[in-house]
C-alpha cells in the first residue's frame, strides 16, 4: 500500500478527519473561519436612561388635577411640590406617582407637599422647603406658600394597624393604605365607613361610630381608639 493510500485510509477511518483533504500526500485540514463576534450592545445614552425624576415629571404633566408642580431632591425618595385643583388631593397624586414609578421599574417613594403657589427658585431640597413653608404666619398674617401637611407613605406597624390597613384597602379597592393616610382623602364615604366599621366590630368586638371614624381619620387613629377600649380583643385569625 502506497503512502498516499495509507493517508486516504487514515482519513476514511477517523470520523473527525473526514472533512480533511489529501493534497500531494499531505493531509490538510480545512481552514476554520471563526464566526464573527456579536457587536457589543451600544452603551445607554443619558436620554435613554429613565430616572425617577423624569418619570415623576411626566406623570405630573399628565395629571389633570395638578395645576403646577416642581420636583426637588429628597433624602429618601422623590420630593414634589404641587398646586392642585379643588377636586384633587396630595394623597391621590402621591399614589399615582408611585404607580408610575413602579411601572417604570423604580421603587422610589414620592412625598407630596401641596402649596397654594410654588416658591421662587432656587428651590433647594424637599426637606428645606418643607421646613420653610411650615413656618408660622408672620405679623402681617401672610401664610407664606400656604402649605398643607406633607403626604408621605408610612407603612402600618404590625398588629391592629396592619390588619386595619389591609381591611380598609380592600373596601376601597386600593393596593395599599398607609398608617397616616386620611380616610376621606383615600376616597372613603359614609357607605364605605359603615361597611368597614361593621367588619371592625366583628373582628375586634368593639363598636365604633361613623363620627369616630371620621374624627380619627387614619388607620393609626382608629387603632388607638380600639386600644383605648377595654373590650378591644382582636378576633382575627
N, C-alpha and C positions, 0 to 999 in steps of 0.2 A: 504493500500500500504506500503510495507516494505521500510526501509531506503535505501536499495540497489536499489529498483525500482525507488524511488524518484530521486536518483542520476543519474540513467540512463535516466529518463525523462528530467532532467535538461540538461544533455549533448545533448540530441536529440533536445531540443527546442532552444538552443543557437548555431547559426552557428559558432561563434568564438570558441566554445568548442568542436566541433565535432571531432577534431583530438586528443581529450583527451582520456584517458583510465581510467577505474574503477578497481582498484585493492584492493580487501578486503574491499570494502565500502569506499575507499578513492579515490577521484578524483586526478589523477596525470596528469600533463601537460608534453608532451614530451620535452625532453631536446633540446633546440635550439643550435645547433653548429654554432657559428659565422663563416662567410666566411673569409678565410684568407685575411689579409690586403695585398694590392698590394705592391710588393717590390719597395722600393724607387729607383728612377732613379739614375744611377751612376753619380757622380759628374764629370763634364768635366775635362779632363786632360789638361795639358799645351800643349801637342802635338795636341789635338783636337781643341784647341782654335785658330780660324783664326784671325789673326791681319792684319792690313793694311800693315805692313812691309813685312809679309810673302807673301801676295797677290802680292805686287809690285815686290818683288824679283823673284817670279815665272814668272810673266809677262815679266820682263826684260830678264830673261834667255831664254824665248821662242821667244823674238822679234828678227827677222832676221837682223834688222838694227842696233842693239846695239852690239858694239864690247866689251866694258867694262862698268861696272856700279857699283855704290855704293849708298846704301840707308842710309840716315843720318837723325837724329832727326830734325824736323822743328816745329816752334812755332805754326803754324796754319794748318798743314797738313802733307804731306809726302814729304821730300826733296830728290831729286835724282840727282846724277852727272852721266853723260853718255858720253862715247866716241862713236860717230856714224860713220857709213859708209857715203859715199858721196851722197847716194840717200835718206837718211832719215833726218827728221827734229825733233827738240825738241818738236815742237807743236804736231806733229803726235804721238810721243812717249807719250807725256802728255795725249792726249785724249785716247790713247789705254790703258794707265794705269788707267785712270778714269773709262773706260768701265769695266775693270777687277774688280775694286773696287766695282762698282755698282752691278755687277753680284754676288759678294760675300756679298751683303747687307751692304756695307760700304759707307759712304758719304764723306770720306776724299778727299780733293783736292790735287792732286800731283803738285809739282813745279819742273821743269826740268832745269838743268843747263848743257849745252853741253860744254865739255872741250876737248882739244887736248890729254891730258893724265890725269889720276887720280892723285890727290895729295898723298903724302906719309902719311900713318897713323901716329898718330891718327888723324882722320878727323875732329872731333868737330861737331858743329851744321851746318845746312844748311846756316843760316844767317852769321855765321863766315866765312864759305867757300866762300859765295858769295862776301863778302867784300874783302876777301883775293885775290881771282882770278881777281877781278875787279880793283886791283891796277895798276897804270900805269907801263909801262916797265921801268926797271932800266937803268942805264947809259950804260950798255953793250948791251942794246937792247933786252934783254930777256923779253918775254911776260908772264912769269910765266907759268900757266897751259893753257894759250891760251883760256880764257873763252869767250863765246859769251853771249848775253843777256839772262836772265832767262826767260823761258816760263812759265808764271803763268796766270791762267784764271782770268780775271776781267770782271764781268758782265756789260753789257752796261747800261748806265743811261736811265731813262725814256725819251720818246720823239723820236727825229730822230735817236739817236744811237740804241735804242731798235728796231725801225722799220727797219733800215738798216741791223742790225744784223740778224733779222728774215728773211728778203728777201734774204740776202747772204747765210744763212744756207740752205734755200730752193733751191737755184740754185746749191749749191754744194752738196746737199744731206747729210748734216751734222745735228746732233741733236742740236748743239748749235755753236755759234760763239761769241767769247769774244770781248770786245771793243778794245783790243790791239793786237788781232790776225792778223798776216800778210796775205794778200790776196794770195800771191804766196805760202807761206807755208801751207795755207789751201788747196792747190791743184787747185787754180784758174788759168785759162789760158785766152788767148785772146778771145776765143769763149764765155766763161762764162762772161768775162768782158763786152763784147758788149751787151749780153742779160741783165745782171744786170744793166748796165748803162741806157739802154733803159727803164727799169722798174723804175729806179730812176727818169729819166727825166719826165716820165708820172706822177709820184706821186708828184714830187716837182716843176715841171715846170722849171727846171734848167738843161741845158745841161752840161754834163761833158765828157771829153775825156778819152780814154784808158790810155794815158800817165799820166793824172792827177790821175787816179785810182791807177796805179802802183806806182806813186810818193807818194801819200797819204798813201798807204799801208794798213791802218787799218780802221775799222769802225769809230773810233773816228776821224781819219784824214779826212775821207770822210764827216762826219757830220760837221766838221769845215769848209770844203770847201763850203758846202751848206749854212752854217750860214753866210759866208763872202759874199755871192752873194745877192744883194738887192732883186732879184726876187724870192728868196727862200721862197716859200709858200706851205707847205705840203698840198697835196690833198688827203691824206689817210683818209679812213673812220674812 
